[in-house]
Amino acid sequence: MTSGPARVGIIGAGTISGIYLENSKKFDAFDVTAIADLRVDGARKRGEEFGVPKACGVDDLLADPDIDLVINLTPHCVHGKVGIQVLEAGKHVYNEKPLSVYREDGQRMLAIARDKGLRVGGAPDTFFGGAWQTARALIDRGLIGEPVGALANLHARPNPNRKRRPGGAAPQPGYTSFYATDYYEFGGGAIFDRGPYYLNALIHLLGPFSSVAGLNRITWPERQHGDGVLEVKVPTHATASMQYANGAICTFLMSNDVYETGLPHIEIYGSEGSLRCIDPNNFGGDLFLRRPDGPDLEPVPSEFGYTGNSRGVGVADLCRAIANDRPQRAHGDMAYHVVDIINSILESSDTGKHVDLASTCAQPAPLPPNLEDWTITD
């Protein structure tokens, strides 16, 4: 890599590329210099919209010697395949979540990276957000005492009358939504699509997991979406009990089958108190502490920045880590650990057996205090 900003290419010009391209203008760590898509006209449109110098096909981007790192924004089912192609082309890769659908692809990515001296990074990077960094600081200071357990909960059955959430990605003209085509294929559903947000946050707060026991179901074999009907090939109500390496136990639920009831998204329980956290799809929000001396939840102010939509901060951190030969936070081992956890939950349900995880990872380093938005320290 050059001594200046990393030269980054994007593969995949769909809806999610917009926030990466928008935020890339705010970071000093990298510049997006090329964007590619199977639909070159789509890449050109995105390039014109955000001033990207080069728009091209995927093979052209992979062959470009001026690209140091590739952000892979392709559909879930090909994350592993495309990530492998990027690494084989001699470039670092940052995959949108999940790192891959199957363990084998994730393992292959990590093996190629080791052999070639390359880095693998993986979204989501919402755990860089101010709410999550504040929660981590409170836990690390011992404010909730010894960690005992955690709750991770998502009720994601869409309300037909609900409008798109504020800040959500707007549909891009000319592209068919993943939710209308591949969402219920294996590699989709809440567990693969939203599960990584929860698992990254949980690992950031308390470290890696050691074992899981899952029970899951496909509630309806077909689902209506708009005017079409989709065949369901992934569990839509997935539950697990998961043990951390430190002994704490997490109750985990990812469901496309039930409507929201107001239950918290994530709570962390300790011997001296508990933390109620935010939706891990977000960077900032209200954090609450339950102390032993009262029944009320006390609001906790954020001690860190990155409270708005800061997608791409994981890419910036990866670029700085490569330049300065230090570990990155949204690292490949954690992204693969998430893939292994999800597949193990499904395997446990299928076999009726508890699964000891073969993978582990380092807990990401917290961000330093007083870090300004859009900066990453060396």
Backbone hydrogen bonds in HBPLUS format (Angstrom, degrees):
<---DONOR---> <-ACCEPTOR-->    atom                        ^
c    i                          cat <-CA-CA->   ^        H-A-AA   ^      H-
h    n   atom  resd res      DA  || num        DHA   H-A  angle D-A-AA Bond
n    s   type  num  typ     dist DA aas  dist angle  dist       angle   num
A0006-ALA N   A0029-ALA O   2.94 MM  23  6.32 159.9  1.98 144.1 137.5     1
A0031-ASP N   A0006-ALA O   2.86 MM  25  6.16 161.7  1.89 175.1 172.8     2
A0068-ASP N   A0007-ARG O   2.76 MM  61  5.29 153.1  1.83 144.9 154.3     3
A0069-LEU N   A0007-ARG O   3.33 MM  62  6.60 156.4  2.39 147.7 151.3     4
A0008-VAL N   A0031-ASP O   2.84 MM  23  5.84 174.6  1.84 164.3 162.5     5
A0033-THR N   A0008-VAL O   2.84 MM  25  5.88 148.9  1.93 152.5 162.4     6
A0009-GLY N   A0069-LEU O   2.91 MM  60  6.36 157.2  1.96 156.0 163.5     7
A0071-ILE N   A0009-GLY O   2.81 MM  62  6.27 158.2  1.86 159.4 165.6     8
A0010-ILE N   A0034-ALA O   2.99 MM  24  6.42 149.1  2.08 138.6 147.2     9
A0036-ALA N   A0010-ILE O   2.76 MM  26  6.16 157.8  1.81 163.0 170.8    10
A0011-ILE N   A0071-ILE O   2.98 MM  60  6.31 165.3  2.00 162.8 164.6    11
A0073-LEU N   A0011-ILE O   2.78 MM  62  5.78 160.4  1.82 163.3 169.6    12
A0012-GLY N   A0036-ALA O   2.82 MM  24  6.12 173.6  1.82 162.7 161.8    13
A0017-SER N   A0014-GLY O   3.08 MM   3  5.68 144.3  2.22 114.8 124.6    14
A0018-GLY N   A0015-THR O   3.12 MM   3  5.92 156.4  2.18 121.4 126.6    15
A0021-LEU N   A0017-SER O   2.91 MM   4  6.07 164.2  1.93 157.7 162.0    16
A0022-GLU N   A0018-GLY O   2.87 MM   4  6.03 159.8  1.91 149.1 155.4    17
A0023-ASN N   A0019-ILE O   2.95 MM   4  5.96 168.4  1.96 144.1 147.8    18
A0024-SER N   A0020-TYR O   2.86 MM   4  5.89 139.0  2.03 140.6 152.1    19
A0026-LYS N   A0023-ASN O   2.88 MM   3  5.35 157.4  1.93 115.7 123.1    20
A0035-ILE N   A0054-LYS O   2.89 MM  19  6.37 144.8  2.01 148.4 159.1    21
A0056-CYS N   A0035-ILE O   3.06 MM  21  6.50 152.8  2.13 149.1 156.4    22
A0042-GLY N   A0039-ARG O   2.93 MM   3  5.32 126.6  2.22 106.7 120.3    23
A0043-ALA N   A0039-ARG O   3.16 MM   4  6.62 151.8  2.24 148.4 156.7    24
A0044-ARG N   A0040-VAL O   2.85 MM   4  6.14 156.9  1.91 151.2 157.5    25
A0045-LYS N   A0041-ASP O   3.00 MM   4  6.19 154.1  2.07 141.8 148.6    26
A0046-ARG N   A0042-GLY O   3.04 MM   4  6.29 164.0  2.06 149.1 152.9    27
A0047-GLY N   A0043-ALA O   2.81 MM   4  5.99 161.2  1.85 150.3 156.4    28
A0048-GLU N   A0044-ARG O   2.87 MM   4  6.07 158.2  1.91 150.8 155.6    29
A0049-GLU N   A0045-LYS O   3.00 MM   4  6.18 154.8  2.07 145.7 153.0    30
A0050-PHE N   A0046-ARG O   3.05 MM   4  6.30 151.4  2.14 153.8 159.7    31
A0051-GLY N   A0047-GLY O   2.78 MM   4  5.49 110.3  2.27 141.3 155.1    32
A0052-VAL N   A0047-GLY O   2.86 MM   5  4.48 148.3  1.96 128.4 134.6    33
A0061-LEU N   A0057-GLY O   3.17 MM   4  6.51 154.6  2.24 149.8 156.7    34
A0062-LEU N   A0058-VAL O   2.98 MM   4  6.27 165.7  2.00 158.2 161.9    35
A0063-ALA N   A0059-ASP O   3.04 MM   4  6.16 140.2  2.20 140.9 151.1    36
A0064-ASP N   A0061-LEU O   3.10 MM   3  5.17 156.5  2.16 104.6 112.0    37
A0067-ILE N   A0064-ASP O   3.32 MM   3  5.87 171.7  2.33 117.6 119.4    38
A0092-HIS N   A0068-ASP O   3.17 MM  24  6.47 152.5  2.25 157.9 150.8    39
A0070-VAL N   A0092-HIS O   2.92 MM  22  6.32 155.1  1.99 143.5 148.7    40
A0094-TYR N   A0070-VAL O   2.86 MM  24  6.21 155.8  1.92 161.3 161.7    41
A0072-ASN N   A0094-TYR O   2.86 MM  22  6.09 160.2  1.90 145.5 151.9    42
A0096-GLU N   A0072-ASN O   2.97 MM  24  5.99 158.8  2.02 160.1 157.2    43
A0078-VAL N   A0075-PRO O   3.05 MM   3  5.82 156.6  2.11 123.6 129.9    44
A0079-HIS N   A0076-HIS O   3.06 MM   3  5.27 168.9  2.08 113.5 117.0    45
A0082-VAL N   A0078-VAL O   2.91 MM   4  5.97 176.4  1.92 160.6 161.9    46
A0083-GLY N   A0079-HIS O   2.87 MM   4  5.87 156.2  1.93 144.7 152.6    47
A0084-ILE N   A0080-GLY O   2.94 MM   4  6.12 155.1  2.00 151.1 157.0    48
A0085-GLN N   A0081-LYS O   3.10 MM   4  6.40 155.7  2.16 145.0 151.5    49
A0086-VAL N   A0082-VAL O   2.92 MM   4  6.23 155.7  1.98 154.3 160.6    50
A0087-LEU N   A0083-GLY O   3.10 MM   4  6.35 165.0  2.12 149.4 152.6    51
A0088-GLU N   A0084-ILE O   2.88 MM   4  6.07 161.1  1.92 153.6 159.3    52
A0089-ALA N   A0085-GLN O   3.02 MM   4  6.16 131.1  2.27 137.5 149.6    53
A0089-ALA N   A0086-VAL O   3.12 MM   3  5.12 133.0  2.35  94.8 107.9    54
A0091-LYS N   A0086-VAL O   3.25 MM   5  5.73 161.8  2.28 144.9 145.4    55
A0090-GLY N   A0087-LEU O   2.87 MM   3  5.12 158.5  1.92 110.3 115.6    56
A0093-VAL N   A0119-ARG O   3.17 MM  26  6.58 164.1  2.20 158.6 161.7    57
A0121-GLY N   A0093-VAL O   2.84 MM  28  6.22 154.2  1.91 151.3 158.5    58
A0095-ASN N   A0121-GLY O   2.98 MM  26  6.33 154.0  2.05 147.1 139.7    59
A0123-ALA N   A0095-ASN O   2.86 MM  28  6.24 164.9  1.88 164.2 168.3    60
A0106-GLY N   A0102-TYR O   3.42 MM   4  6.79 163.4  2.45 150.9 155.1    61
A0107-GLN N   A0103-ARG O   2.84 MM   4  6.11 163.3  1.87 163.7 168.9    62
A0108-ARG N   A0104-GLU O   2.95 MM   4  6.11 155.5  2.01 144.0 150.9    63
A0109-MET N   A0105-ASP O   2.98 MM   4  6.23 156.0  2.04 148.5 154.4    64
A0110-LEU N   A0106-GLY O   3.12 MM   4  6.41 165.8  2.14 152.3 154.9    65
A0111-ALA N   A0107-GLN O   2.95 MM   4  6.16 153.9  2.02 148.2 155.9    66
A0112-ILE N   A0108-ARG O   2.96 MM   4  6.16 165.8  1.98 154.7 157.6    67
A0113-ALA N   A0109-MET O   3.01 MM   4  6.20 164.5  2.03 151.9 156.5    68
A0114-ARG N   A0110-LEU O   3.01 MM   4  6.23 156.3  2.07 144.0 150.0    69
A0115-ASP N   A0111-ALA O   2.99 MM   4  6.25 164.9  2.02 151.7 155.7    70
A0116-LYS N   A0112-ILE O   2.92 MM   4  6.07 152.0  2.00 154.0 161.3    71
A0117-GLY N   A0113-ALA O   2.89 MM   4  5.67 115.9  2.31 141.8 154.7    72
A0118-LEU N   A0113-ALA O   2.87 MM   5  4.53 157.1  1.92 134.7 138.8    73
A0332-GLY N   A0120-VAL O   2.84 MM 212  4.75 121.2  2.19 153.9 138.1    74
A0122-GLY N   A0330-ALA O   3.11 MM 208  5.67 154.0  2.18 130.2 136.3    75
A0128-PHE N   A0125-ASP O   3.05 MM   3  5.79 167.8  2.06 120.9 124.6    76
A0129-GLY N   A0126-THR O   2.87 MM   3  5.43 163.2  1.90 118.7 124.3    77
A0133-GLN N   A0129-GLY O   2.90 MM   4  6.14 160.0  1.94 160.1 166.8    78
A0130-GLY N   A0306-TYR O   2.89 MM 176  5.22 150.0  1.98 115.9 121.9    79
A0134-THR N   A0130-GLY O   2.96 MM   4  5.97 150.6  2.05 141.8 149.5    80
A0131-ALA N   A0283-PHE O   3.27 MM 152  6.39 156.2  2.33 148.7 155.1    81
A0135-ALA N   A0131-ALA O   3.02 MM   4  6.22 158.5  2.07 141.0 146.9    82
A0136-ARG N   A0132-TRP O   2.95 MM   4  6.13 159.8  1.99 144.7 150.3    83
A0137-ALA N   A0133-GLN O   2.99 MM   4  6.17 155.8  2.05 140.3 146.7    84
A0138-LEU N   A0134-THR O   3.00 MM   4  6.30 157.9  2.05 153.4 158.7    85
A0139-ILE N   A0135-ALA O   3.03 MM   4  6.30 159.8  2.08 151.3 156.6    86
A0140-ASP N   A0136-ARG O   2.84 MM   4  6.02 167.1  1.85 156.6 160.5    87
A0141-ARG N   A0137-ALA O   2.97 MM   4  6.11 141.3  2.13 142.0 151.6    88
A0143-LEU N   A0138-LEU O   3.05 MM   5  5.51 155.3  2.11 170.1 162.6    89
A0142-GLY N   A0139-ILE O   2.95 MM   3  5.18 154.2  2.02 107.4 115.8    90
A0145-GLY N   A0142-GLY O   3.05 MM   3  4.85 155.2  2.11 100.3 107.7    91
A0272-GLU N   A0144-ILE O   2.82 MM 128  4.57 167.9  1.84 123.6 120.5    92
A0271-SER N   A0146-GLU O   2.91 MM 125  5.21 141.7  2.06 131.7 143.4    93
A0148-VAL N   A0269-TYR O   2.79 MM 121  5.57 175.5  1.79 147.6 148.7    94
A0249-ILE N   A0148-VAL O   3.23 MM 101  6.66 154.1  2.30 131.4 131.9    95
A0149-GLY N   A0269-TYR O   3.24 MM 120  5.04 164.3  2.27 129.0 131.8    96
A0269-TYR N   A0149-GLY O   2.78 MM 120  5.04 170.9  1.79 146.2 147.0    97
A0150-ALA N   A0249-ILE O   2.94 MM  99  6.29 140.6  2.10 139.3 139.3    98
A0251-THR N   A0150-ALA O   2.91 MM 101  6.28 157.7  1.96 147.0 148.7    99
A0151-LEU N   A0267-GLU O   2.87 MM 116  5.11 152.4  1.95 148.4 151.8   100
A0267-GLU N   A0151-LEU O   3.04 MM 116  5.11 149.7  2.13 133.3 140.9   101
A0152-ALA N   A0251-THR O   2.82 MM  99  6.18 157.0  1.87 168.5 170.5   102
A0253-LEU N   A0152-ALA O   2.91 MM 101  6.19 145.4  2.04 144.6 155.8   103
A0153-ASN N   A0265-HIS O   2.76 MM 112  4.82 158.6  1.80 146.1 149.3   104
A0154-LEU N   A0253-LEU O   2.98 MM  99  6.13 133.4  2.20 138.3 152.2   105
A0255-SER N   A0154-LEU O   3.00 MM 101  6.03 151.8  2.08 147.7 156.8   106
A0156-ALA N   A0255-SER O   2.69 MM  99  5.76 160.3  1.73 158.2 164.3   107
A0157-ARG N   A0258-VAL O   3.13 MM 101  5.16 154.3  2.20 145.0 137.6   108
A0162-ARG N   A0159-ASN O   3.01 MM   3  5.26 167.6  2.03 116.7 120.7   109
A0168-GLY N   A0165-ARG O   2.97 MM   3  5.42 158.6  2.02 136.3 137.7   110
A0175-TYR N   A0172-GLN O   3.16 MM   3  5.84 155.1  2.22 146.3 145.8   111
A0180-ALA N   A0177-SER O   2.97 MM   3  5.25 149.3  2.07 105.5 114.9   112
A0181-THR N   A0178-PHE O   3.25 MM   3  5.28 157.7  2.30 101.3 108.0   113
A0182-ASP N   A0178-PHE O   3.08 MM   4  5.46 120.8  2.44 130.4 145.8   114
A0183-TYR N   A0178-PHE O   3.07 MM   5  5.81 123.0  2.41 164.4 158.9   115
A0185-GLU N   A0182-ASP O   2.99 MM   3  5.26 166.3  2.01 116.3 119.7   116
A0189-GLY N   A0183-TYR O   2.68 MM   6  5.78 127.4  1.96 150.2 166.7   117
A0233-LYS N   A0184-TYR O   2.69 MM  49  5.74 167.5  1.70 163.6 167.2   118
A0188-GLY N   A0185-GLU O   2.88 MM   3  5.53 142.8  2.02 146.4 145.9   119
A0193-ASP N   A0189-GLY O   2.90 MM   4  5.86 163.1  1.92 163.0 168.0   120
A0194-ARG N   A0190-ALA O   2.85 MM   4  5.09 148.8  1.95 126.2 136.6   121
A0195-GLY N   A0190-ALA O   2.89 MM   5  6.22 137.4  2.07 155.2 163.3   122
A0197-TYR N   A0194-ARG O   3.03 MM   3  5.60 134.3  2.25 116.1 127.2   123
A0198-TYR N   A0195-GLY O   3.03 MM   3  5.28 113.3  2.49 105.4 120.5   124
A0199-LEU N   A0195-GLY O   2.88 MM   4  6.12 167.8  1.90 162.7 166.8   125
A0200-ASN N   A0196-PRO O   2.89 MM   4  5.80 164.1  1.92 143.9 148.6   126
A0201-ALA N   A0197-TYR O   3.16 MM   4  6.27 161.1  2.19 141.5 147.0   127
A0202-LEU N   A0198-TYR O   2.89 MM   4  6.13 159.6  1.93 150.5 156.6   128
A0203-ILE N   A0199-LEU O   2.90 MM   4  6.05 160.2  1.94 151.9 156.7   129
A0204-HIS N   A0200-ASN O   2.86 MM   4  5.99 159.3  1.90 148.5 154.9   130
A0205-LEU N   A0201-ALA O   3.02 MM   4  6.23 149.1  2.12 145.3 152.9   131
A0206-LEU N   A0202-LEU O   3.00 MM   4  6.13 163.2  2.03 150.5 154.4   132
A0207-GLY N   A0203-ILE O   2.73 MM   4  4.30 144.9  1.85 124.4 129.5   133
A0245-ALA N   A0208-PRO O   2.99 MM  37  5.97 167.5  2.00 145.0 142.3   134
A0210-SER N   A0243-GLN O   2.74 MM  33  5.78 172.3  1.75 160.9 161.0   135
A0357-LEU N   A0210-SER O   2.91 MM 147  5.41 156.9  1.96 132.6 139.0   136
A0243-GLN N   A0211-SER O   2.93 MM  32  5.38 156.1  1.99 143.1 151.0   137
A0212-VAL N   A0355-VAL O   2.93 MM 143  5.41 157.4  1.98 151.0 158.2   138
A0355-VAL N   A0212-VAL O   2.87 MM 143  5.41 174.1  1.88 169.8 170.7   139
A0213-ALA N   A0241-SER O   2.91 MM  28  5.34 137.0  2.09 147.5 160.2   140
A0241-SER N   A0213-ALA O   2.94 MM  28  5.34 155.5  2.00 147.5 153.3   141
A0215-LEU N   A0239-THR O   3.01 MM  24  5.37 155.0  2.07 133.2 139.7   142
A0239-THR N   A0215-LEU O   3.04 MM  24  5.37 147.9  2.15 137.3 147.2   143
A0217-ARG N   A0237-HIS O   3.07 MM  20  5.47 139.1  2.24 131.8 144.0   144
A0236-THR N   A0217-ARG O   2.95 MM  19  6.27 137.9  2.13 138.7 147.0   145
A0237-HIS N   A0217-ARG O   3.19 MM  20  5.47 145.4  2.31 159.7 160.7   146
A0232-VAL N   A0221-PRO O   2.88 MM  11  5.11 168.6  1.89 142.7 140.2   147
A0223-ARG N   A0230-LEU O   2.84 MM   7  5.19 156.6  1.89 147.2 155.2   148
A0230-LEU N   A0223-ARG O   2.76 MM   7  5.19 168.6  1.77 154.8 156.6   149
A0225-HIS N   A0228-GLY O   2.85 MM   3  5.33 173.5  1.85 148.6 149.5   150
A0228-GLY N   A0225-HIS O   2.95 MM   3  5.33 155.6  2.01 136.5 134.7   151
A0256-ASN N   A0236-THR O   2.67 MM  20  5.14 166.6  1.69 160.5 163.1   152
A0238-ALA N   A0254-MET O   2.88 MM  16  5.24 174.4  1.88 156.5 154.6   153
A0254-MET N   A0238-ALA O   2.87 MM  16  5.24 164.4  1.90 157.2 162.3   154
A0240-ALA N   A0252-PHE O   2.92 MM  12  5.11 143.5  2.05 146.7 148.3   155
A0252-PHE N   A0240-ALA O   2.94 MM  12  5.11 165.7  1.96 164.0 162.6   156
A0242-MET N   A0250-CYS O   2.90 MM   8  5.06 166.4  1.91 151.2 155.5   157
A0250-CYS N   A0242-MET O   2.71 MM   8  5.06 170.9  1.71 157.9 161.1   158
A0244-TYR N   A0248-ALA O   2.75 MM   4  5.22 172.5  1.75 162.0 164.5   159
A0247-GLY N   A0244-TYR O   3.05 MM   3  5.18 162.8  2.08 107.4 111.9   160
A0277-CYS N   A0266-ILE O   2.83 MM  11  5.29 165.2  1.85 160.6 163.4   161
A0268-ILE N   A0275-LEU O   2.89 MM   7  5.13 156.1  1.94 146.3 154.3   162
A0275-LEU N   A0268-ILE O   2.84 MM   7  5.13 159.3  1.88 149.9 156.9   163
A0270-GLY N   A0273-GLY O   2.80 MM   3  5.21 137.1  1.98 147.5 161.5   164
A0274-SER N   A0290-ARG O   2.96 MM  16  5.07 149.9  2.05 135.9 145.5   165
A0290-ARG N   A0274-SER O   2.81 MM  16  5.07 165.3  1.83 153.2 155.8   166
A0276-ARG N   A0288-PHE O   2.82 MM  12  5.04 165.6  1.84 145.8 150.7   167
A0288-PHE N   A0276-ARG O   3.07 MM  12  5.04 166.0  2.09 144.7 148.7   168
A0282-ASN N   A0279-ASP O   2.94 MM   3  5.82 166.1  1.96 129.3 132.6   169
A0300-VAL N   A0287-LEU O   2.78 MM  13  5.38 153.4  1.85 156.3 152.2   170
A0289-LEU N   A0298-GLU O   2.76 MM   9  5.05 156.7  1.82 142.1 148.6   171
A0298-GLU N   A0289-LEU O   2.80 MM   9  5.05 173.6  1.80 148.9 146.7   172
A0313-VAL N   A0310-SER O   3.02 MM   3  6.01 144.3  2.15 152.8 158.7   173
A0315-VAL N   A0312-GLY O   3.02 MM   3  5.04 123.8  2.35  95.8 110.1   174
A0316-ALA N   A0312-GLY O   3.01 MM   4  6.39 159.2  2.06 152.5 157.6   175
A0317-ASP N   A0313-VAL O   2.92 MM   4  6.14 158.6  1.97 146.2 151.8   176
A0318-LEU N   A0314-GLY O   2.97 MM   4  6.11 150.6  2.06 137.4 145.6   177
A0319-CYS N   A0315-VAL O   2.92 MM   4  6.21 159.3  1.96 154.2 159.2   178
A0320-ARG N   A0316-ALA O   3.01 MM   4  6.29 161.9  2.04 151.0 155.6   179
A0321-ALA N   A0317-ASP O   2.85 MM   4  5.99 152.3  1.93 144.3 152.9   180
A0322-ILE N   A0318-LEU O   2.95 MM   4  6.20 156.3  2.00 151.7 156.8   181
A0323-ALA N   A0319-CYS O   3.06 MM   4  6.26 165.9  2.08 148.0 152.0   182
A0324-ASN N   A0320-ARG O   2.95 MM   4  6.05 144.0  2.08 144.6 153.8   183
A0325-ASP N   A0321-ALA O   2.78 MM   4  5.53 102.1  2.39 138.7 153.1   184
A0326-ARG N   A0321-ALA O   3.02 MM   5  4.84 159.9  2.06 133.1 139.5   185
A0325-ASP N   A0322-ILE O   3.40 MM   3  5.12 165.7  2.43  98.2 102.3   186
A0335-ALA N   A0331-HIS O   3.07 MM   4  6.40 162.9  2.10 151.9 157.3   187
A0336-TYR N   A0332-GLY O   2.80 MM   4  6.00 154.8  1.87 150.1 156.8   188
A0337-HIS N   A0333-ASP O   2.88 MM   4  6.02 150.8  1.96 138.1 146.9   189
A0338-VAL N   A0334-MET O   3.00 MM   4  6.30 150.6  2.09 150.8 157.3   190
A0339-VAL N   A0335-ALA O   3.26 MM   4  6.59 154.4  2.33 139.5 145.7   191
A0340-ASP N   A0336-TYR O   2.86 MM   4  6.19 160.7  1.90 157.7 163.0   192
A0341-ILE N   A0337-HIS O   2.88 MM   4  6.11 153.5  1.95 145.9 153.3   193
A0342-ILE N   A0338-VAL O   3.00 MM   4  6.26 168.8  2.01 156.0 157.6   194
A0343-ASN N   A0339-VAL O   3.03 MM   4  6.22 172.4  2.03 154.1 156.4   195
A0344-SER N   A0340-ASP O   2.86 MM   4  5.91 146.3  1.98 141.9 151.9   196
A0345-ILE N   A0341-ILE O   2.89 MM   4  6.17 148.0  1.99 151.2 159.3   197
A0346-LEU N   A0342-ILE O   3.18 MM   4  6.52 160.3  2.23 150.4 154.7   198
A0347-GLU N   A0343-ASN O   2.86 MM   4  6.04 155.6  1.91 143.7 151.5   199
A0348-SER N   A0344-SER O   2.79 MM   4  5.85 158.2  1.84 145.7 151.3   200
A0349-SER N   A0345-ILE O   3.18 MM   4  6.40 158.7  2.23 143.6 148.4   201
A0350-ASP N   A0346-LEU O   3.03 MM   4  6.26 157.5  2.08 147.1 153.5   202
A0351-THR N   A0347-GLU O   2.95 MM   4  6.10 153.8  2.02 152.9 159.2   203
A0352-GLY N   A0348-SER O   2.77 MM   4  5.49 135.0  1.97 143.0 153.7   204
A0375-THR N   A0372-GLU O   3.24 MM   3  5.77 137.3  2.44 140.1 137.2   205
